[in-house]
């Protein structure tokens, strides 16, 4: 009986430990982008998104495997967290178009 309990506990421990293993990094869905789609390197601050319509900027950021959020739209400022995420873009939208971009 003790052996069964030990085996069950050992199995559960291994399952829980395997859930904590590092996950592979998220990569963009496609390496092929059209000429009009912005690309983003590690050092790029996202300025290629300036002037794009809000929906286009959000969908192209997703297509590049990036998180994106709107931190301000016209006169409305949205609450945001202060944690820094290098693969996240923060957009300021004025009259439906991206006016400012920052990483984080």
N, CA, C and O of each residue as an XYZ file, in Angstrom:
416
protein
N       0.818     -1.189      0.000
C       0.000      0.000      0.000
C       0.868      1.261      0.000
O       0.583      2.209     -0.731
N       1.925      1.273      0.818
C       2.821      2.427      0.863
C       3.517      2.645     -0.478
O       3.742      3.783     -0.891
N       3.852      1.560     -1.146
C       4.514      1.670     -2.446
C       3.601      2.353     -3.449
O       4.066      3.188     -4.225
N       2.308      2.021     -3.459
C       1.351      2.660     -4.371
C       1.249      4.153     -4.093
O       1.265      4.963     -5.020
N       1.146      4.514     -2.836
C       1.053      5.924     -2.468
C       2.320      6.649     -2.912
O       2.253      7.757     -3.445
N       3.461      6.029     -2.692
C       4.725      6.627     -3.109
C       4.765      6.829     -4.627
O       5.168      7.890     -5.104
N       4.353      5.825     -5.369
C       4.360      5.915     -6.841
C       3.395      7.001     -7.314
O       3.733      7.766     -8.218
N       2.216      7.085     -6.731
C       1.246      8.114     -7.107
C       1.810      9.501     -6.808
O       1.726     10.396     -7.649
N       2.379      9.685     -5.625
C       2.955     10.987     -5.272
C       4.130     11.348     -6.169
O       4.273     12.503     -6.569
N       4.959     10.386     -6.483
C       6.077     10.623     -7.381
C       5.581     11.015     -8.769
O       6.117     11.937     -9.383
N       4.573     10.326     -9.257
C       4.007     10.639    -10.574
C       3.431     12.055    -10.612
O       3.655     12.802    -11.564
N       2.691     12.409     -9.570
C       2.118     13.758     -9.507
C       3.204     14.817     -9.440
O       3.077     15.875    -10.055
N       4.267     14.545     -8.703
C       5.379     15.491     -8.605
C       6.026     15.711     -9.963
O       6.336     16.842    -10.338
N       6.227     14.628    -10.693
C       6.845     14.740    -12.016
C       5.946     15.509    -12.989
O       6.439     16.290    -13.803
N       4.650     15.292    -12.909
C       3.716     16.012    -13.777
C       3.764     17.510    -13.460
O       3.810     18.338    -14.370
N       3.753     17.849    -12.188
C       3.801     19.259    -11.795
C       5.119     19.902    -12.190
O       5.135     21.051    -12.632
N       6.211     19.194    -12.042
C       7.503     19.743    -12.435
C       7.599     19.936    -13.944
O       8.208     20.906    -14.397
N       7.026     19.057    -14.713
C       7.089     19.209    -16.168
C       6.287     20.414    -16.636
O       6.600     20.990    -17.678
N       5.254     20.811    -15.885
C       4.474     21.990    -16.239
C       5.276     23.263    -16.012
O       4.940     24.303    -16.579
N       6.312     23.213    -15.209
C       7.143     24.386    -14.908
C       8.326     24.523    -15.857
O       9.109     25.463    -15.720
N       8.477     23.629    -16.797
C       9.628     23.692    -17.691
C       9.523     24.908    -18.603
O       8.416     25.344    -18.917
N      10.663     25.469    -19.038
C      10.640     26.652    -19.903
C       9.947     26.358    -21.227
O      10.062     25.269    -21.790
N       9.233     27.357    -21.698
C       8.520     27.223    -22.965
C       9.349     27.859    -24.071
O      10.083     28.813    -23.810
N       9.253     27.357    -25.305
C      10.004     27.964    -26.410
C       9.490     29.378    -26.661
O       8.316     29.658    -26.416
N      10.353     30.275    -27.148
C       9.920     31.647    -27.404
C       8.873     31.705    -28.516
O       8.856     30.874    -29.424
N       8.012     32.698    -28.420
C       6.987     32.905    -29.442
C       7.649     33.534    -30.647
O       8.368     34.526    -30.529
N       7.401     32.954    -31.807
C       7.943     33.505    -33.041
C       6.798     33.993    -33.917
O       5.669     33.526    -33.773
N       7.073     34.922    -34.819
C       6.016     35.398    -35.697
C       5.387     34.257    -36.479
O       6.033     33.247    -36.758
N       4.110     34.431    -36.831
C       3.373     33.394    -37.543
C       3.972     33.102    -38.900
O       3.904     31.968    -39.376
N       4.548     34.086    -39.520
C       5.103     33.897    -40.845
C       6.359     34.730    -40.997
O       6.412     35.862    -40.515
N       7.350     34.200    -41.644
C       8.570     34.960    -41.889
C       8.435     35.807    -43.143
O       9.293     36.652    -43.401
N       7.386     35.609    -43.929
C       7.187     36.343    -45.167
C       6.148     37.426    -44.941
O       4.994     37.139    -44.625
N       6.564     38.664    -45.103
C       5.664     39.783    -44.929
C       5.596     40.565    -46.232
O       6.541     40.576    -47.022
N       4.469     41.213    -46.437
C       4.348     42.029    -47.626
C       5.199     43.278    -47.469
O       5.648     43.592    -46.367
N       5.425     43.996    -48.572
C       6.238     45.195    -48.534
C       5.623     46.290    -47.668
O       6.342     47.149    -47.160
N       4.306     46.269    -47.493
C       3.652     47.316    -46.723
C       3.593     46.982    -45.236
O       3.212     47.832    -44.432
N       3.958     45.778    -44.861
C       3.880     45.393    -43.453
C       5.148     45.812    -42.731
O       6.250     45.513    -43.191
N       5.007     46.501    -41.609
C       6.198     46.873    -40.846
C       6.928     45.639    -40.344
O       6.310     44.622    -40.028
N       8.235     45.736    -40.273
C       9.019     44.684    -39.630
C       9.568     45.286    -38.351
O       9.611     46.507    -38.201
N       9.982     44.440    -37.438
C      10.426     44.948    -36.152
C      11.612     44.145    -35.677
O      11.503     42.941    -35.444
N      12.747     44.804    -35.532
C      13.927     44.144    -34.993
C      13.968     44.385    -33.490
O      13.147     45.129    -32.952
N      14.917     43.760    -32.817
C      15.030     43.908    -31.370
C      15.290     45.360    -30.968
O      14.849     45.785    -29.900
N      15.995     46.125    -31.801
C      16.340     47.507    -31.464
C      15.351     48.518    -32.020
O      15.456     49.706    -31.715
N      14.400     48.083    -32.820
C      13.429     48.973    -33.436
C      12.402     49.403    -32.396
O      11.978     48.597    -31.568
N      12.011     50.648    -32.435
C      11.030     51.129    -31.467
C       9.618     51.172    -32.034
O       8.721     51.719    -31.393
N       9.396     50.607    -33.224
C       8.051     50.493    -33.771
C       7.592     51.677    -34.586
O       6.402     51.795    -34.876
N       8.507     52.566    -34.967
C       8.111     53.768    -35.697
C       7.516     53.454    -37.075
O       6.871     54.317    -37.671
N       7.720     52.250    -37.584
C       7.130     51.864    -38.877
C       5.607     51.816    -38.803
O       4.942     51.810    -39.839
N       5.046     51.781    -37.598
C       3.597     51.732    -37.433
C       2.949     53.120    -37.465
O       1.725     53.228    -37.535
N       3.756     54.174    -37.415
C       3.212     55.532    -37.394
C       2.367     55.804    -38.635
O       2.767     55.488    -39.755
N       1.202     56.392    -38.420
C       0.322     56.754    -39.524
C      -0.625     55.659    -39.973
O      -1.533     55.917    -40.763
N      -0.432     54.436    -39.484
C      -1.330     53.349    -39.875
C      -2.671     53.488    -39.155
O      -2.727     53.996    -38.035
N      -3.758     53.035    -39.801
C      -5.034     52.986    -39.085
C      -4.927     52.050    -37.881
O      -4.148     51.097    -37.892
N      -5.715     52.331    -36.845
C      -5.668     51.562    -35.596
C      -5.809     50.064    -35.847
O      -4.995     49.284    -35.352
N      -6.820     49.646    -36.602
C      -7.054     48.212    -36.813
C      -5.899     47.564    -37.559
O      -5.532     46.427    -37.260
N      -5.321     48.268    -38.527
C      -4.191     47.729    -39.286
C      -2.973     47.558    -38.389
O      -2.298     46.530    -38.445
N      -2.692     48.554    -37.566
C      -1.533     48.478    -36.668
C      -1.667     47.316    -35.695
O      -0.707     46.579    -35.469
N      -2.860     47.149    -35.116
C      -3.066     46.054    -34.160
C      -2.936     44.692    -34.832
O      -2.306     43.789    -34.282
N      -3.526     44.535    -36.016
C      -3.465     43.227    -36.681
C      -2.052     42.925    -37.174
O      -1.617     41.775    -37.122
N      -1.325     43.943    -37.653
C       0.040     43.694    -38.122
C       0.984     43.400    -36.955
O       1.912     42.604    -37.096
N       0.755     44.028    -35.822
C       1.568     43.698    -34.644
C       1.333     42.244    -34.242
O       2.282     41.517    -33.946
N       0.065     41.818    -34.231
C      -0.247     40.407    -33.917
C       0.403     39.475    -34.925
O       0.926     38.423    -34.555
N       0.374     39.856    -36.198
C       0.958     39.021    -37.251
C       2.474     38.868    -37.045
O       3.054     37.842    -37.401
N       3.097     39.884    -36.476
C       4.536     39.821    -36.201
C       4.846     39.100    -34.891
O       6.009     38.984    -34.505
N       3.803     38.615    -34.206
C       4.007     37.897    -32.953
C       4.225     38.821    -31.768
O       4.842     38.426    -30.778
N       3.722     40.056    -31.860
C       3.895     41.036    -30.793
C       2.590     41.268    -30.054
O       1.504     41.103    -30.608
N       2.718     41.655    -28.792
C       1.558     42.147    -28.055
C       1.401     43.615    -28.429
O       2.387     44.294    -28.713
N       0.186     44.096    -28.431
C      -0.053     45.510    -28.707
C      -1.209     45.981    -27.847
O      -2.168     45.250    -27.597
N      -1.090     47.223    -27.404
C      -2.187     47.793    -26.634
C      -2.282     49.279    -26.953
O      -1.304     49.926    -27.327
N      -3.479     49.786    -26.793
C      -3.722     51.204    -26.993
C      -3.686     51.856    -25.619
O      -4.460     51.498    -24.731
N      -2.784     52.813    -25.452
C      -2.669     53.476    -24.158
C      -3.418     54.809    -24.149
O      -3.741     55.343    -23.088
N      -3.690     55.339    -25.344
C      -4.487     56.564    -25.446
C      -5.167     56.580    -26.805
O      -4.561     56.252    -27.825
N      -6.441     56.967    -26.800
C      -7.166     57.155    -28.055
C      -7.892     58.485    -27.958
O      -8.780     58.675    -27.127
N      -7.492     59.399    -28.830
C      -7.960     60.779    -28.802
C      -7.719     61.340    -27.397
O      -6.570     61.390    -26.959
N      -8.737     61.753    -26.694
C      -8.545     62.359    -25.370
C      -8.663     61.346    -24.224
O      -8.548     61.719    -23.056
N      -8.890     60.083    -24.548
C      -9.099     59.066    -23.516
C      -7.783     58.335    -23.238
O      -7.195     57.730    -24.134
N      -7.333     58.403    -21.982
C      -6.141     57.678    -21.539
C      -6.610     56.404    -20.843
O      -7.451     56.455    -19.946
N      -6.066     55.266    -21.257
C      -6.464     53.985    -20.689
C      -5.504     53.569    -19.574
O      -4.311     53.860    -19.647
N      -6.015     52.893    -18.546
C      -5.114     52.409    -17.489
C      -4.198     51.321    -18.039
O      -4.634     50.443    -18.783
N      -2.928     51.390    -17.663
C      -1.955     50.402    -18.129
C      -1.076     49.980    -16.961
O      -0.940     50.698    -15.970
N      -0.486     48.805    -17.099
C       0.476     48.336    -16.110
C       1.844     48.916    -16.448
O       2.088     49.303    -17.590
N       2.726     48.977    -15.474
C       4.046     49.562    -15.693
C       5.128     48.516    -15.951
O       6.306     48.857    -16.066
N       4.739     47.251    -16.042
C       5.732     46.224    -16.311
C       6.258     46.390    -17.731
O       5.498     46.716    -18.644
N       7.549     46.168    -17.918
C       8.173     46.320    -19.230
C       8.188     44.980    -19.947
O       8.695     43.988    -19.424
N       7.631     44.964    -21.142
C       7.648     43.771    -21.988
C       8.215     44.182    -23.344
O       7.562     44.916    -24.085
N       9.406     43.724    -23.674
C      10.049     44.175    -24.916
C       9.283     43.782    -26.175
O       9.487     44.392    -27.224
N       8.417     42.791    -26.100
C       7.661     42.375    -27.282
C       6.249     42.966    -27.277
O       5.344     42.429    -27.916
N       6.068     44.077    -26.552
C       4.770     44.744    -26.526
C       4.930     46.165    -27.064
O       5.872     46.876    -26.714
N       3.995     46.557    -27.915
C       3.953     47.917    -28.433
C       2.796     48.669    -27.800
O       1.704     48.127    -27.632
N       3.046     49.916    -27.454
C       2.026     50.800    -26.901
C       1.693     51.847    -27.963
O       2.576     52.564    -28.434
N       0.422     51.928    -28.333
C       0.002     52.859    -29.367
C      -0.782     54.025    -28.783
O      -1.616     53.843    -27.895
N      -0.507     55.223    -29.290
C      -1.337     56.401    -29.057
C      -2.046     56.671    -30.371
O      -1.407     56.881    -31.402
N      -3.383     56.664    -30.325
C      -4.207     56.813    -31.524
C      -4.881     58.181    -31.499
O      -5.516     58.551    -30.512
N      -4.738     58.921    -32.583
C      -5.444     60.194    -32.745
C      -6.179     60.172    -34.074
O      -5.595     59.905    -35.124
N      -7.463     60.458    -34.005
C      -8.330     60.454    -35.200
C      -8.175     59.170    -36.024
O      -8.155     59.203    -37.255
N      -8.066     58.042    -35.319
C      -8.069     56.736    -35.971
C      -6.739     56.240    -36.476
O      -6.659     55.137    -37.016
N      -5.667     57.042    -36.311
C      -4.355     56.638    -36.812
C      -3.302     56.659    -35.690
O      -3.410     57.422    -34.730
N      -2.290     55.805    -35.840
C      -1.208     55.714    -34.857
C      -0.380     56.990    -34.925
O       0.162     57.333    -35.976
N      -0.285     57.690    -33.795
C       0.499     58.925    -33.722
C       1.800     58.748    -32.938
O       2.777     59.449    -33.197
N       1.819     57.819    -31.985
C       3.013     57.530    -31.206
C       3.099     56.040    -30.942
O       2.086     55.357    -30.796
N       4.335     55.547    -30.883
C       4.561     54.125    -30.572
C       5.714     54.058    -29.572
O       6.700     54.785    -29.690
N       5.571     53.182    -28.598
C       6.671     52.908    -27.676
C       6.673     51.429    -27.356
O       5.657     50.748    -27.493
N       7.822     50.939    -26.929
C       7.925     49.539    -26.509
C       7.655     49.423    -25.033
O       7.892     50.357    -24.267
N       7.162     48.280    -24.643
C       7.030     48.020    -23.231
C       5.718     47.487    -22.865
O       5.466     47.218    -21.690
